[in-house]
Amino acid sequence: MKISLPQRPAPVPVGKLLCIGRNYADHAAEMNREAPDEPMVFLKPTSALIRTGGTVELPPQSQEVHHEVELVAVIGKEGKNISRDEVLDHVAAYAVGLDMTARDLQATAKEQRHPWSVAKGFDTFAPLGPLTSAAAVEDPQDLRIRLSVNGEVRQNASTRRLLFPVGELVQYCSQIFTLSPGDLLYTGTPSGVGPVADGDKLEATATGLKPLRVSVQRAE
């Protein structure tokens, strides 16, 4: 998948999908886990990406796939060990996204102390909404994000409640990975996560951003 970034003449391919776990205290609590002392980073493959209007496929390996709505920061400038006062200069755009999770497979992985890669990495498990230029987003730390399933609001929170704000996440990740244009940073989900079923219609929104709409179907 390629994405168009502000001030770049041609679309760039999506790079790394950097995802953050337990970045809202209420979500950590609903998962019966403690809030972390530093960002919990995991990766998704680019094959998990779908655009708005796409379809999330429920894999036969899982009987419990959950929705997780998130603010996504899109990197537009390469950087390594980025200083705190420059971190947001490396964010070109924002979008609303979903971190779909095979919760039953994740629970098994946790029990066995295995990575979450399988539970998080199925094809279609990283829906991404249309991008909005960072210049048009006044404050990424003051956005209302929501997720509705078949018109029923399931998740509703403010990014003010992020344990690690966007800038801190960018700085932290840049200490581990070289960040490149086209990298996506899924910043974590608030409470209210829950299962989806075949035929469901999901709509994810965030203040000032274009909505993400996807349907759900059982993979054949």
C-alpha positions as CSV (number, residue, x, y, z in Angstrom):
1,M,0.0,0.0,0.0
2,K,1.2,3.5,-0.8
3,I,0.0,6.7,1.0
4,S,0.2,10.4,0.0
5,L,1.9,12.6,2.5
6,P,1.8,16.4,2.7
7,Q,4.7,18.2,0.8
8,R,5.7,15.0,-1.0
9,P,5.3,14.9,-4.8
10,A,4.6,11.2,-5.0
11,P,3.0,8.6,-2.7
12,V,5.3,6.6,-0.5
13,P,5.0,2.9,0.4
14,V,3.8,2.2,4.0
15,G,6.8,1.1,6.1
16,K,6.7,-0.1,9.6
17,L,3.4,-0.6,11.6
18,L,4.5,0.4,15.1
19,C,1.8,-0.4,17.7
20,I,1.5,0.5,21.3
21,G,-0.2,-1.7,23.9
22,R,-1.9,-0.6,27.2
23,N,-1.5,3.1,26.5
24,Y,-4.8,4.0,28.3
25,A,-5.0,3.1,32.0
26,D,-8.7,2.1,31.7
27,H,-7.9,-0.4,28.9
28,A,-5.1,-1.9,31.0
29,A,-7.5,-2.3,33.8
30,E,-10.2,-4.0,31.7
31,M,-7.5,-6.4,30.5
32,N,-6.6,-7.1,34.2
33,R,-3.1,-5.7,33.6
34,E,-1.1,-3.0,35.2
35,A,-0.3,0.2,33.2
36,P,3.3,0.0,31.9
37,D,6.2,2.1,33.0
38,E,7.3,2.6,29.4
39,P,5.7,2.2,26.0
40,M,4.9,-1.4,25.0
41,V,5.8,-1.6,21.4
42,F,4.8,-4.4,19.0
43,L,4.8,-4.6,15.2
44,K,2.2,-5.6,12.6
45,P,2.9,-6.6,9.0
46,T,1.9,-4.3,6.2
47,S,-0.2,-7.1,4.8
48,A,-2.6,-6.4,7.7
49,L,-3.5,-3.0,6.2
50,I,-6.8,-2.2,4.6
51,R,-8.4,1.2,3.7
52,T,-11.8,2.6,4.6
53,G,-14.5,0.7,2.8
54,G,-12.6,-2.5,3.1
55,T,-13.5,-5.7,4.9
56,V,-12.0,-7.2,8.0
57,E,-11.8,-11.0,7.6
58,L,-12.4,-13.2,10.6
59,P,-9.8,-16.0,10.4
60,P,-10.7,-19.6,11.0
61,Q,-8.0,-19.9,13.7
62,S,-9.9,-17.5,16.0
63,Q,-13.4,-17.4,17.5
64,E,-13.0,-14.1,19.3
65,V,-11.8,-11.1,17.3
66,H,-11.9,-7.7,19.1
67,H,-12.0,-4.1,17.8
68,E,-9.5,-1.5,19.2
69,V,-9.9,2.0,17.9
70,E,-6.7,4.1,17.9
71,L,-5.2,7.4,16.8
72,V,-2.6,6.8,14.1
73,A,0.4,9.1,13.6
74,V,2.0,9.0,10.2
75,I,5.7,9.6,10.0
76,G,6.8,12.0,7.2
77,K,10.4,12.6,7.9
78,E,13.3,10.2,8.6
79,G,14.7,10.4,12.1
80,K,16.8,8.5,14.7
81,N,17.1,9.5,18.4
82,I,14.8,12.4,17.7
83,S,15.0,15.2,20.3
84,R,11.9,16.0,22.3
85,D,11.5,19.5,20.8
86,E,11.5,18.1,17.2
87,V,9.3,15.0,17.5
88,L,6.1,16.4,16.1
89,D,8.0,17.8,13.1
90,H,8.4,14.2,12.0
91,V,4.7,13.6,12.0
92,A,3.2,14.4,8.6
93,A,-0.4,13.3,9.1
94,Y,-2.9,11.7,11.4
95,A,-5.7,9.1,10.8
96,V,-8.0,6.9,12.8
97,G,-7.2,3.2,12.7
98,L,-8.2,-0.1,14.2
99,D,-5.9,-2.7,15.8
100,M,-8.0,-5.8,15.3
101,T,-7.0,-8.6,17.7
102,A,-7.7,-12.3,17.9
103,R,-8.2,-12.1,21.7
104,D,-8.4,-15.9,22.2
105,L,-5.1,-16.4,20.4
106,Q,-3.5,-13.5,22.3
107,A,-4.6,-15.0,25.7
108,T,-3.0,-18.3,24.8
109,A,0.2,-16.5,23.7
110,K,0.3,-14.6,27.0
111,E,-0.1,-17.8,29.0
112,Q,2.8,-19.4,27.0
113,R,4.8,-16.2,27.1
114,H,4.9,-16.0,23.4
115,P,4.8,-12.9,21.2
116,W,1.5,-11.4,20.0
117,S,2.4,-11.5,16.4
118,V,-0.2,-14.2,15.3
119,A,-3.0,-12.6,17.3
120,K,-2.4,-9.2,15.9
121,G,-1.0,-9.9,12.4
122,F,-3.7,-11.5,10.3
123,D,-4.5,-10.0,6.9
124,T,-6.9,-7.1,7.2
125,F,-6.2,-6.6,11.0
126,A,-4.9,-3.0,10.6
127,P,-7.6,-0.8,9.0
128,L,-6.5,2.7,8.3
129,G,-8.7,5.7,7.7
130,P,-8.0,8.6,5.3
131,L,-5.0,10.8,6.2
132,T,-5.3,14.4,7.5
133,S,-2.3,16.7,7.4
134,A,-0.8,17.2,10.8
135,A,-0.9,21.0,10.1
136,A,-4.7,20.7,10.2
137,V,-4.8,19.0,13.6
138,E,-4.5,21.6,16.3
139,D,-3.7,19.3,19.2
140,P,-3.4,15.5,18.8
141,Q,-3.6,15.3,22.6
142,D,-7.1,16.6,22.6
143,L,-9.1,14.5,20.2
144,R,-12.2,12.5,20.9
145,I,-12.0,9.0,19.4
146,R,-15.0,6.8,19.0
147,L,-15.9,3.3,17.7
148,S,-19.4,2.2,16.9
149,V,-20.5,-1.3,15.8
150,N,-23.8,-1.3,13.9
151,G,-24.5,2.2,15.1
152,E,-23.9,1.4,18.8
153,V,-21.0,3.3,20.4
154,R,-18.6,0.9,22.0
155,Q,-15.5,3.0,22.6
156,N,-15.4,6.7,23.4
157,A,-12.4,8.5,24.9
158,S,-10.1,11.5,24.7
159,T,-6.5,11.3,23.6
160,R,-5.8,13.4,26.7
161,R,-5.9,10.1,28.5
162,L,-2.9,8.6,26.6
163,L,-0.4,7.5,29.2
164,F,2.4,8.2,26.7
165,P,1.4,11.1,24.3
166,V,2.2,11.1,20.6
167,G,5.4,13.1,20.9
168,E,6.8,10.8,23.6
169,L,5.9,7.7,21.6
170,V,7.7,9.1,18.5
171,Q,10.8,9.9,20.5
172,Y,10.8,6.5,22.2
173,C,10.4,4.6,19.0
174,S,13.1,6.6,17.3
175,Q,15.5,5.4,20.0
176,I,14.9,1.8,18.8
177,F,14.1,2.1,15.1
178,T,15.1,4.6,12.5
179,L,11.7,6.2,11.6
180,S,11.0,6.6,7.9
181,P,8.4,8.4,5.8
182,G,5.4,6.1,5.6
183,D,5.8,4.5,9.0
184,L,2.6,4.3,10.9
185,L,2.3,4.6,14.7
186,Y,-0.9,3.1,16.2
187,T,-0.9,4.9,19.6
188,G,-3.1,2.5,21.6
189,T,-6.8,1.9,22.5
190,P,-9.0,3.1,25.3
191,S,-11.4,0.8,27.2
192,G,-14.5,-0.7,25.6
193,V,-12.8,-3.2,23.4
194,G,-15.1,-6.1,22.4
195,P,-15.9,-8.8,19.9
196,V,-17.0,-8.4,16.3
197,A,-19.1,-10.8,14.3
198,D,-19.8,-11.7,10.7
199,G,-21.8,-8.9,9.1
200,D,-20.9,-6.2,11.5
201,K,-20.4,-2.6,10.3
202,L,-17.7,-0.6,12.1
203,E,-17.2,3.1,12.1
204,A,-14.2,4.8,13.8
205,T,-14.0,8.5,14.2
206,A,-11.7,11.1,15.7
207,T,-12.2,14.9,16.1
208,G,-11.3,16.6,12.8
209,L,-10.3,13.4,11.0
210,K,-12.1,11.6,8.3
211,P,-14.0,8.5,9.4
212,L,-12.9,4.9,8.9
213,R,-15.7,2.5,7.9
214,V,-15.2,-1.2,7.4
215,S,-17.3,-4.3,7.4
216,V,-16.7,-7.7,8.9
217,Q,-17.0,-11.1,7.4
218,R,-15.9,-14.6,8.2
219,A,-13.1,-15.7,5.9
220,E,-14.0,-18.6,3.6
